[in-house]
């Protein structure tokens, strides 16, 4: 289905009730179960073919004084595919690594947060994010680095707030709190669950033990590193090819 363009800015702000704006929060919806949901379908579908699922508003102006950003990318057009088989273009889209949510930063101090349970996948500029279960059986967004390989390499972004420095004498902060972005890796073979994965020689050769010698020869020939993301992508794609041919 050809994606429909989502308009969220002034039309959204004027069409929603004041009660929604009064209930702006600074953390994810899971921590605010009493937060009213915004049904974009009922309020916008007739006029702008908006996304047919729920979410909520987040006023960035209501966030505590934290420097930096929980967003790993520049805002850009993203494509959200929903569990009911539809797809939508969303302007100013991004991923909030602090709350594990997909957002549209439609104004300087405001975001619309999309309800994760309605999302099947999200196409960003370079990679697609899909929800997988971690070792604790919890769903998270992971970015697929090798979407067509037999073993998928996945990347997970996280963001946490680091406390600013405090003057021990005055007890006053001398620097603001700040977001710290980090990433980690995992692999999935069944396409559902994720196993933690380290980018190093030991982990790679253990994972690809069935073709260890061929992998080692390929790495040497192509002058690849077991620690570099792009090189691991090449290794896993190569392994997928030789696995099919043997």
N, C-alpha and C positions, 0 to 999 in steps of 0.2 A: 504494500500500500504506500502510495506517495505520502510522505510526511506532511502534516498540516502545520502552518505557522502559528505559534502561540504568542498572543499579545498579553502582557501582564502589567504594564506600567500604569498610566493614569486611569485607564478604563477599569482595571482591577481595583485600584484604590478607591474609586468612587462607587463601585458597584457592591462592595462588601459592607457589612454592617459595622457600626462603630464598636460593637462588642468585640469583634475579632481584633481590632487594632488595640483595644484596651488590654487584651490578653497576650501581648507580645512577650516573648521569653528569650532567655539567653542560652538555653541549652536545648538538647534534642527533645522531640515529642515524647519519647519513651519515658522521660523523667517528668512529664507534665501530662498525665493522662486526662486531666480535666480541661485541657486546652480545646476550644471549639474547632472543629474541622471545617475546612473551606472546600465546598463541592464546586470545583471549577466547571463541571459539566452543566449543572443546573443554572449557574449564573452567567456563563459566557458562551456556551455551545452554540446557541442560536445566532450569535453575532460574530464570533471570531474562531469557531472550531477549536476551542481550548481543550486542554488535556482532560480526559474523561476519568479522573480519579481525584483523590483528596490530598490535602496538604495543609500547611499553615503558614502564617506570616511570622517573620523574625525581624525585629527592628534592631539593626546593628548599633544604632545609637544607644540602645539600652544595655549593651554589653559593658562589662566592667572595663576599667582602663588597662587594656592589654595591647601592647605593640605587636607588629608583625601580622601574620595572616594564617588562618587554618587551611587556606586554599592552595593546593600544589600547582595549579595552572593559572594562566590568564583566562579571564572570562571569554567565552566563545560560544558559537552556535553548537549545541549538542543535539543528538537524536535519541529520544527515549522510546524504547519499545516496551509495551505493557504486556502483562500476562494474558490479556484478552486478545492479543494479536494485532494491536494497533501500533502506529509509530507517529511521533510528533517531533517537529523541530522546535527547539527551545532556545531563545536568544539569551546571551549573558549567562550561559550555564557554567557550572563548576561543581566540584566535589568538596564537601566540608570534611576534612580528615579528622577533625575533632569529634564530630557527632556521627560520622559514617553516613552522611546523607547527601543527596543530590539537590542542588539549589539553582535558582535563577536570581542573580543579583540585579534586579530590575531597576533599582535606584541606588544612589550613593550610600544611603544608610538603611536600605531595606532589602530583604530577600524573601523569596517564596521557597519553602522547603517541601519537596515532593515526598509523599508517603512511600517508603521503601517497599512495603509489601505488595504494592501494585506494579512494581517495576520488574521486568524480565532482564533487561540489559540497557546500558547507556553507551552510545558511541561518542567518544571524545575525538579530538583531532587526530590522534595517533593510535590509540588503543580503545578497546571496548571493556567496560566494567560490567561484571556479572556477579550476582550474589552466590556465594558458596558457603558451606558449613565448615567451621574450623574444628579443631580437635575436641573442643568443648561443646560441639553440636550447636554453635551459635552462628547465625548468618551474618556475613560481612560482604561489602563490595571488594572484589579483587579485580585488578586490571590484567587482562589476558595478553601476555607478551608473545605467546606461540599458539594462537587460536586454532591453527590447522594441523598442529603436530600431534602425534599419538600421546605424548606426555606434554601437558600444558604447563608452562612456567607462568606463575601468577605473581603480581606485585601488589602489596598492600601499603597504603599510606596511613600514617597516624600523626596526630598533632596533640601536644599537651602544653599546658601553661607552666612556664618556669617562673617561679617567684622572683621578683626584683630584689635588689640589695636593700638592706635596712641599716641605717646608722645606729650603731649599738648604744650611743649616748642619748640621742634624741628620739630613738625608736621611729623615726620618720623614714619613709622610702626615699632612697637616693636614685633609684632607677625603676622604671615601670616593669610590671609583669610582662612576659612576652611569650608568644607562641613558638614552639619548637617543632618543626616538621621532621619526620623520619620515615623510612620505608623498610620493608622486610619482604621476603620472598617465600613462596610456597609452590608446591606442584600438585596437580590432580591427574589421576589416571582414569578414574571412573566418571569424571565430569560433574561430580557432586560434592565430594569432600576434599579438603585441602590438608596436605602434610607440610609442615615447616621445612624449608630448604635453605641451605647456605651456599653461597657462590664460592666454592673452593674445589680443588682437585679431588679430594677424598669423597665429597658428597656426589659430585658428578659421576665419577667412575663407579661408585657403588650403585647409583641409580641406573646406570647404563651398562651394567656388568655383562650382560648377554653379548655385547659387541665391544668389549673393552679395548681390544687391540686395534680395531678399526677406528674407534674414537680417538685413541692416543695418536695414531698415525695421521688422522685428519687434523687434529689440533697442532701437531708439529708441522705438517705441510703448510697449513694456512697461517701459522704463527699466531695462534689464538691464546687467550688467557682464560683460565678457569675462574677468574675473579671479576671479569668484566661482563656486565649485563648483555651487551650486544653480542659478545662472543658466545655466551651461553645460549642465546637465542639461535645462533647459527649451528651450534653443536646439537641442540635438541631437534632442530629441523632436519639436520643431516641424519640423526639417529632414526627419525621417523621414516625417512626415505629408505635407508638400508634395512630397516626392520620389515618393511613391506616387500622388499626384494629377496629376502632370505627366509 
